[in-house]
Amino acid sequence: MTLDDYRKECGWSILEMAKRANIDFGTMKRAISGETITARSAKAIVKAISEEMKQTVSIRDIEGLNIK
């Protein structure tokens, strides 16, 4: 699943996903569009998704997530 698939599965807007991960909106938009983000941001996103879905999601589970 892509990051946008996970976002939709959680029922979140892009802004809500950014808030849940405690990262800025621009970073979230870049992550969703496949642009490079930091490992810290990626970990925060994965943590927020895992908490919402009540299951462990890893960075490797997200297709197209590019980390510098």
Secondary structure, DSSP 8 states (H G I E B T S, - for coil): -BHHHHHHHHT--HHHHHHHHT--HHHHHHHHTT-EE-HHHHHHHHHHHHHHHTS---GGGSBT-EE-
